[in-house]
Amino acid sequence: MQIKKVLSVFLFVQLLFNCQENAIQKGEVKIIPMPSKQTLNEGQFILSSSTGIDYPEALKVSAEFLKSFIEQSKRIRLNKGNDIQFIIDTSIENDEGYSLQILPNSIEVKAKTDQGAFYAVQTLRQLLSPDFENGSFNAEQVYIPCVSITDAPQFIYRGMHLDVGRHLFSVDFIKKYVDALAMLKMNTFHWHLTEDQGWRIEIKKYPKLQEVAAYRNETLIGHYNAQPQLFDGKKYGGYYTQEQIKEIVAYASARFITVIPEIELPGHSQAAIAAYPELGCTGEQVEVAKKGGVFENIYCPKEETFAFLEAVFDEVLELFPSKYIHIGGDEAPKTNWKKCKSCQQRIKDEGLKDEHELQSYFISRIEEYLNSKGRQIIGWDEILEGGLAPNATVMSWRGFDGAIEAAKQHHNVILTPGSHCYFDHYQSENKDEPLAIGGFLPLEKVYSLNPIPDELTEEEAKYVLGAQGNVWTEYMPNTKQVEYMVFPRILALSEVVWLNSKERNYKEFASRVENFHKRLDALDINYANHLFEIEGELLSIENNIVYQMETSSKGKIIRYTLEGSEPTADSEVYKEPVSINESVNLKARVFDAEEKLGTTFSQEINLHKAVGATITINKELNKSYPGSGAAGLVNGISGSNYRYGDKEWLGFSGEDIEIVIDLKQVKHIHSIETRFHNGQGQWIYAPKEIEIALGNGSFEVFELNANEDLIIDFKSIFEGEKAKEIRLRIPNYGIIPDGKQGAGNKAWTFIDEIIIN
């Protein structure tokens, strides 16, 4: 009798446990990237060692991947049988598309190709416990929710980049990186292998590339903009052998990822020139660069250089079967070309107009050679300058203009604008964030990217292949730092390139990211978690100034104070926008019941005379750096001291701007102040002067203090002045001088809050 009671209790507990697990599995289907179409149905499929799997040879890679993934668990082994069936379906139009049907008694994967079936497997993977990721799942069965999914990607190019020139990472880490791409249904790994700071690919014909170009004498400590610059005094470097590269390419191919190598030319080539000085214009010995930046030592377009590059590409093509080869083409200062007799003779002999056309000639020579080998080139958008090579694909990084121009010329384009796709930028305004190059690219901004610019017609839009996230590693000395900068922003990009923009919703996506954290934990990926941070905005509603707050996380509350003290579980609960009647120091934090989550949000609000005023600017806002719109310049909130791309800084590319502020009534004007970002390493220069006019008065010119500080402050005092309207003219700095990053291009202007007292 006692045994029966114990058995009954055991069975009840077991049933209760199973019901709880079922309830969990029956919840929302939280897949990233979200499938094109999904329907959650009643019931669950029970996966156990009695489950069988069947597949045709044509879908073997995807089916074996699923089998291996499931059998990482300690207790489940799949048998032969048709419980899980992989079926070839030629009616599916998209080669990367699939359907996944999970019923109580079967799982059906249909696809036209093994690649499509592989993506079905990645979806099914996310319906399983995260414990499967590291083999720690220890039950004898698992419940999978019944769901019907029909899915296919929006874009054919879904990429991630990794720079190994600045910092070198192990073969094991490169494989881990590739695994993450595969999990998120990305299909391209852009491997940036050569740089001024290091040559990372073995080329057997040129051994000095391994002996000299692969190593630098020391590395910059701290930020490029710091004065003075400091170095660590330690030799640094290394390279991938051809055997290691073959291993990685094969590993990626087994996960349906194409590896595209980048061999930079004609710029970012100082490391190669350090090994073989005859490749430069001067023939002088130079050293492998010790810091990031733009350097004047670039390849000289002479026959000796072309012979070198063709021989390099001969070996590269043997290692990489990809259709595309990336040749860089960006940031190539023409200083030495202008002084070089050989270059000037080449311009004359080829009937070229200038050094920009000489670069186009250089790119076209390389393209012609690679085309003759059955390959095509991709280059950064500078390859548009001087005329685009005939068959080139443009990777647009300096905003959207390069993509628009190339697509209108009927060239394929890949979107990777710095404003939305540069994962080396800061992702939070938290002051404790690790050192980064600058800028501000939060998760939500990545998610907001629409790879098809509005300026393109439906026909021109067909030339947009997709988008890519870029990871430049000047400030990422180790793999944990790379992971921190990539995750979770790669999750947002994976959905951008998979799902139509009209079907995307950031708040819903954020809830899936929170759920995805468990999978990243299981994969031992060092991700950034900013989901519990607070976003705030000052609004003028019917002449009342209020401050609105929100958080991406669901089911949480915000508590706040206005006098600068730390919020506690007893602080005011945020329910509606907070009235602001004076300058305050607002602090807020997300709580789950009484538990603090995330970090404290802090915002100083300066209720100066222009807050709530009407403001107009004579230029359209740049879509890459629009801040909070024109009104953001008079919203009482100053931008970050470090991150020029936040919601408060407005960026203008090479334009003179005029700003008009209508105070709505005549007010005493005692002072006008603002500030400009001066991050010259990012092509941002403060203007040399600013012009101000009060009311209908004439403009008065004020010179700005010209130095290399990161922030340039401006303040002008007015005695006894009154005005209803204030006008400011801000001329662009002009052309970036030789020897500086971005030389030859017009500078960016970034302006912060305009404070009127």
N, C-alpha and C positions, 0 to 999 in steps of 0.2 A: 504493500500500500504506500509506504513511504517512498519507494522507488518510483511508483507511478506519479506521485505528487511532484517529485523532483523533475521527472521527465516532462510533466505537463508545464511546469514553470519554465524549463529550458526551452521547450517548443514555443511557449508564449513569447519569451524574450527574443528567440530567433525570428519569430513572425513579426514582432514589433520592430526589430532591427531592419528586417527586409522591407517592411512598409515604410520606415523612415528613409531608407535608401531609395526606394521607389519614388517617394515624394520628392526627394532631392533631384532625382533623374528626370522627373516629370516637369520640373520647373522650366524656365525660359531656356531656349537653345541659344547659348552665348558663344557664337563662333566669330573669329576674326581671321580674314576679312569676312564680313557678312555675306552669305550666299545671295544670289540674285533673287531667288524665290524659295521660300521654305514654309512648310506647314507642319505644325506640331499635332500629332494624332494621339488617340488613346492607346495605352498599353506600353509594354517594354519588351525588348528582346533580351533574353538572358544568355550572356556569353559565359561559357565554361569549357572545361576540357572535353565535354561531349560535343562541342561545336565542330562542324566540319567546314572546310574551305575548298572551293573549286575554281579554277581559272584556266583560260586558254594560254598558250605560249606567248601570244602577242601582248598579253597584259601581265606577264610574269613579274616584271620589276615592281610594279605597284602592289601586286598581291603578296609578293615575298616581303616587301617592306612592311605591310600590315601584319603579316604573320610574325616577323621578327620583333616588331614593336610590341605586340600583345605578349609574346613569349619572353619578354624581359621580366614579366611578372614571375613570381616564384611558383605559382600553382596552376597556371592555365597553359595548356598545350593544345594546339588545333590539330584536328585530324583531317583525313580526306572525307569529303562529303559536300553537300550543296546547301548547308545552312547559310553560308556566306558565298555568294556567287558573283564572279566577275564576268560580265557579258559584253562582247563587242557590239556596238550599236552605230551603224554607219549613218543613221538618220540624224544623229547629232551634228549640227553644222560646224560648230567651233571645235577645232582640234584639241583645245584645252578645256572644253566643256565636259560636263558629266551629269548624271542623275544618280541620286542615292535614295533608295527606298528601304526604310527599316520598318519591318512588320514584326508582330509577336513571334512568328516562327521562322523568319528569314531576313537576310540582308542582301539587297541587290545593288551592285555597282555596275552602271552602264556607262560606257565611254566609247568614243570613236578610236582613240589612241591610248597608249599606255600612259602618256603624260596626263591626259584627262582623268584617267582612272587614279593616277597618283594624287591628283588634287582632291578627288573624292575621298581617298584614304586620309589626307590631311584634315579634311572636315570630320571624318569619322573619329580620327585621333582626338579631336577636341571634345567629342561626346563621351570620351572615356575619362576616368579619374586621372588627375595630374600625376598620381603616384606611378602610373605606367611609364612616365618619362624617365624615371631613374631606377626602375625595376623594384620599387619598394611596395607595389601593390601586393597584398598578401592574403587575399580572399580567394575562394574557389570559384566564385562567379561574380559577375557584374551586370547591372541592369542598364541597358541603353534605351533612351526614349525613342518611341516610334515617331519617325519624322520623314517627310517627303521633301526632297531638295532637288531643284533643277538649277544648274549653276554654270556660268561661263564668265571669263574676265572681260572687262570693258576695253583694256589696252593689251597690245601684244608685247610691249616692252615694259617690264616691271622690275626695276633694278635697284641695287645698292652698290655703292662704291666704297673702297677702302684704300687709303693712302698708307703705303708701307715705306715710303721714301724717308719721311721724317722720323718715324719710329717703326721698328721691325717687329713682327709678331710670328710666333711659332707656327709650324705646319698644323699642329693640333688645334690651335686657336682658329686658323683659317678654316679648318673643317667645321669647327663649332659655329663659326659665322655663317658658313654655307648651309649648315643644318637649320639654322634659324630662318634663313631666306626660304628654304624649302617648306618649312612648316607654315609659312605665311603666303605660300603660293607665288613667291617672286621667282622670276626665271632668268635673271641676269646678274652676274657678279662682275663689276667693273674694277679691275685690279690695277691700281696706280703704282707702277713698278719702278719708275725712274724719276729722279728729282735732283735739284741742286744739292740737297743734303745727303743723297745716297742713291747709288745704282744697285738694284736688288735682284737682278736676273742674271744668271750665268750665261755669258756669251763666249764660247770656246775659242773663237777666232781672235778675240781681243782680251787676253788674260788680265790686262791692267784694269779692266772694268771691275774684276773681282779683287785685285790686289790693291788698287788705289781708289777707284770711284766708289766702292762699297763702304768706305770708312771715312769718317770726319774726325778731326782732332779733338773737338769738344762740342758741347751743346749749350745753347742759351738757357739760362735759368730765369724763370719769371716771364713777364709779358714783353713782347716786342717793343711796345710803346714806353716801357719803363726807362728812366734815365737816372744813372748810367746803366747800360746793359751789362749783365754779369753772365759768366760762363762757368761750367762745372770742371773744366780742365781734364775731362775723361774721354779717351778715344772711344768712339761708338760706331757700330756698323755690323755688316753681315749681308748675306744674299741667299737667295733660294737656288739650289742646284737644279739642273734641268730634270733630274730624276724626281726631285721634290715637286716641281711644277707639274710634271706628268701625273704624279700621284694625286695632286689636288684637282687637276682638270678632270681626271677620271672619276674622282669622288663626287665632284659637282655634277658631272654628266649623268651619273647613276641617280641623281636627284632632279634631273631635268633642268639643270641650271647651266647656262652658257657662261663661260669665263671669257671676258673681253679684256685683253691686256692693254695697258697704256704705256707707250714709249714716247715721252715728251719731246716735241720739236716745234720750231727751232729754239724756243725758250726753255727755261727750267732745265738747262743742260750743263750747268757748271761742273757737276760731278764728272761727267764724261770728258769734258774739256780738261779737267784736272788730271785725268789719266792720259789723255791724248791732246796736248795743247795745240797741235796743228789743226784741230777741228774748229778752233776759234778764229776770229779775225786778226788778232794781234800775234798769235803764236807764243804768247808769254805764258809762263807757268802760273797757274792759279791753284787755290786749294778748294777742296770740297767744302761747300758752304756750311757754316756752323749754326745758322738760324734760318727761320723762314723768311720769305720776302721775294722780291723781284730783283734779279741780277742782270747786269749788262753783258755778261759773258754768255753769248748764245752762239749756236752753230753758224758758221760762215757758209753761205750757199755757193760753195765751190765744188768742183768735181770730186775732190778727195773726200769731202764730207758726204756727198751722195753715195760714194762707193762704200764708205763706212756704214751708213744707215741701211743701205740695201743688204749688206752682209749681215747686219744685226737682224733685220727683218727676216732674212732667210732662215735664221735659227729660231726666231720667234714663231714663225708660221709652222714650223715643224712641231712646236709644243702646243699651240693653240689652234684647234680646228674651227674656231668661231668665224662666222661670216664677216664680222666687223673687227677692225683693229683701230684702237683709239690712238690718235697721234698728237693729242694736246692742242697746240696752236695758240695757247693763251699767253698773255703777259710776256711778250717778247720785245723788250726795249730795242729801238733801232739805232741807239747811240753809236755803237761800233760799226754798224752797217753804213752809217752816214760818212764815217771817216775812212772806211776800208776801200782801197783802190780796186780790189777784186770785186767787191759788191757793186761799186759804182760802174765798173766795166760791164758787169752782168746786166745791170739796169739798162745800159746803153745798147748792148748787143741784143737783148730780148725786146727792145722797144717798150720798156716799162716806164710808167710815169714817175714813180717814187718808191720809197722803201716799203710802203704798204702793199703795193703791187708786187714787189720783190718777195714779200712773205707769201702772197697768193701763188706766185710762181713756185716757191719752195714747196708749199703744200701740194700743189698740183703735180709736181715732179714725183713726190712720194706717193700720191694717190694713183698716178699712172702706173707706177711700179707695182703697187699692191693690187690694183685692178688686173694687171697682167698675170698675177698669181691667183686670180679668182676671188679676191677679197675686196671689201669696201671700207672706207675710212669713216670714223666719227671724229669730230673736233669740237672744241669749245667755241663759243659764238664769235670769237675774234677772227675765225677763219672766214667770216663774211667780209672782213675789211680788205679792200683791194680786189674784190671779186671772188666769188665762191667757186671752189673746185667742182668740176662737172657732176660728180656722183656722190658728193659728200653728204653725210648726215650731220646736222648741227645739234650740239648739246647746249641749250640756252641757259647760262648761269647768271648773266648780268641783268636779271629781270626777265620780262616777257618779250621785249622788243626783238631780240634775236630770233626767237621762235616765230614770231609773226612775220618778220622779213623773210626768213627761210621758207616758211610754208607758202607764202605768197609767190615765191620763186619756184614752187613745186619741188622743194627739197624736204626730205624727211627730217623731223625734229623730235628731240627728247627734251622734256621740260625738267630743269633742275635749278630753278631760280634760288639765289641765295636767301631771299626773304622767306621761303617756305621749305627749302630742301637741304639747307646746310646744317648738318647735325653737329658741327663744331661750335655753333652759337649757344649762348646760355639758354636754358629752358625754363628758368624760374628767376624771379627778382629777389629771391632769398639771398642775403649777403653771404651765406655760408656755402654757396655753390662753388664747386671746384673751378680753378682758373680755366678760362676759355678765351678764344680769340676776340670775342665781343658779340655785339648784336643781341637779339632776343627772339627766340623761336620756341614758344610754348607748344604743347601738344595740340591745342585747339587750332592754332594757326596752320600747322602741318595739315590737319584734317580739313581745313577750309580751302585747300588748293583745288582749283579746277584746271586740269592740264590743258584744256582747250580754251585759249583766249577768246573773249567775246568778239574781238576784231576780225576773226576768221570767218569766212563763209563756210557753208556746209561742205562744199567741195574741198576748200583749203584745209578744213579740219581733218580730213582724211590723212594728211601728211604728219599728223601728230601721232607718233608711235607709242608714247607713254611718258613716264616720269621716273626719276631716280633720286635717291637720297645720297648726299655726299658726306664723307667722313674724312676730313683733313686732320692729321694727327700731330701738328706742332705741339699741342698742349695735352696730348694723350700718351704718356710714356709707358703705359701698361695696359693689359687687356681689360682689367676691371674698369678702367677709366673709359675705354672704348665702349664697353657694354653700357655703362652709365649714360653716355651721350647718345647712344643709339636707341636704347629701350627706355620708354615705350614709344618713342616717336616713329620707329619703324612700323609699329602696329597701325598707326594712323595712315602712314604712306601706303601700306599694303592694301588698305581699304580704299584709298583714293584711286589707286590704279586698277582695282578690281571692280568696284561698285560704281554705278552711275551716280553722279553728284546729286541728282534730284532725289535719290533714295537714301541719302546720308543724313544722319541726325547726331550731332555731337554729344548731347547729353546721354542719349541711348548708347552711343559708342563708349562713352566714359564708364558706364556701368559694366560693359563687357571687359574693358581694360582692368577694372578693379577685380573682376572674376579671374582674369588671365594672369594676375600676379601669382596665383598659386602654381600655375604651370611654369612660370619663370623661376619661381623658387625651386621647384623640382629639378629644373634644368641648370641650376646654379648660375643663373644670369644676374648680374649686378645691375638691376634697373633703377631708374629714378622714379620716385613716387611723389608726384605733386597733385594728385587728385583731391587731396584734402585741403588744398590751398584755396584762398578766397579771391574772387575777382570783384573789383569795385568800380563805380562810375558816378561822377557828380552830374546831376541833371538839374535843369531849370524847368519847372512845371508850374505854369500859370504864375510866373514871377516868384515862385518859391524855390529855394535852393535845397535839394535833397541829395542824399547819398544812398545809392543802391548797391546791394551786395548779393552775391550768389556763389555757390560752390558746385562743382561738377558731380560730386558724390551724392547718391540718392539716400533718402531716409535719415539724413543728419541735420543737426541744427547749428546755427551760428549764434554765438554770444559776443557782445561787444561792450567797450567802454569808450568814452569821449575825452577823457582827461589824461590819456597816455598810460594808464595802469594795465597790467596783464589781465586778460579776461579769465574768470574762474567759472565754476559750475553755478555760481550764484549771480553772475553778471546778466545784464539785460539780454533777452532773447530777441534776435532779429526777426521781425514779422513783416515789416513794410519799410520802404525807404525812410531813412533817418533825416529829419529836418536839420539843416545847418544854418544857424543864425550868426555864427561868429567863427573865427579861426579855431580849429580843434586838432587834436592829435588822436585820431581814431585808431583803436586796436581791436582786432576781432580774431576769433578762432573757431574752428569746426569742432563740435562735440558729438559723441555718440552716447546719449544719456549723460553721465558725468565724466566720461572718459575723453580726455583731450586727444585730438587727432591732428596730424600735420604740424605745421609751424604757425606762429603768431603772425597775422597780417597787420601791418602797420601803415597808416596813411596820414600824413600831415596835410591838412586842407587850409590853404591861405585864402581867406575871403577878401581879396583885394578889390579895387574899384571896377575892374573889367570883368569880374566873374559874372557870367550870365549875359554879357554884352553880345551884340551881333557882330560877327566877324566874317570878312570875305577875303579870299586870296585870288589873285589874277591868273593863277595856273591851276590846272587840274591836279588833284592829289595823286602822287605816285602810288600805283596799286600795290607795290611791294612794301612801302613804308608809309601808310596813310595815318598812322597814329590813331587818335580818336576823332579824326576829321579836323576841319579848321577850328571848330569850337573847342577842341582839346587844347588850343593855345591860350585860352582864357577860362579854364575850368578850375583854377585854384590848385592844381596839382602839378608838381614838377616831376620830370622824368628821372630815370636812373642815372647815377653818376658814371655807370660803366656800360650800360646796355642801350645802345642807340636805337634799337629796333622795338622798344616797348610801346605801350599805348599812348605815351605822352610826346615822344619825339616825332616830328614830321620830317620826312626826308624828300629832297628834291634833287634830281639828277641833272646837273649842268645848267640849271635855269636861274635867271634873275627873277625874284618874286617881289610882289607888292602886296602889302596887307593893309586892310582898312578895318578899324575897330570903331563901331558905333556904340557909344556909352548910353544912348537913349535919352540922356539929359546932360546939360552942361555941368561939369564937375571940376573941382580944383585938381590940378595935376602937379604933384610934388616930385615924382620920379617915375621913370620908365626903365625897366630892366628886363633882360632876357639872357639867354646863354646859348652857345653853339657847341656842338660836338666837334672834336678836332682829331679823330682817330685816323691819322694819316696812313697807317698801315692798312686800313680798310677803305682807302680812297676818299675819306671824309675830311674836308678842310673848312675851317671857319672862314667867313668872309673877311676881306681886308677892311671893310667899312660898312656902316649902316647909316641910312638917311631917315630922318624923322621930321614930320610936319604936324603941327597941332591945328585943328580946325582948317581954315582955308589958307593958313600961313604957308610960307615957302619952306622947302626942305632944308634942313640943316644936316651937314655931313659930320659924322663922328667916326674917327679911326678906331679900329680895334687893336688891342695889344697882340701883335704878331709873335707867337712863340709856339713851342711844340707841346704845350700842356694838353691833356686829353679834353678838358673843358675850358672854353674861353668865355668868361663872364663879361657882360656889358651892363653898365648902369649910367644913366644920365639924370642929373638933377635939374629941375625947373623951378624958378622962383616966381611965385605969384601968377602962374599961368592957369587959364581956364580953357576947357574945350569939351565939345560933345563928340568930336570925331578925331581919331588919331590915325595917321598914315605912316607906314614904315616901308622903305625900299631896302631890299637886301640883295646886292649884286653877288652873283656866284664868284667863287674864288678864281675860276678860270681853269686853264690847262695844268694838269699835274706835271711838275718839272721832271726832267731826266734824272735817273738815279733813284726815283721814288717808286713805290708800288703804284701801278696804274699809270705810269708815265705816258704822256701823250693823250690821255683821256680827260674829259672835263670832270671836275671834282663834284662830289655830292655835298649838299648843304643840309645839315640837320639842325633844326631850331626847336627850342623847348618853350615852356610857359612864358608868356609876355605879362609881366607883373606891373600893374599901374597903381601907384599910391598917391 
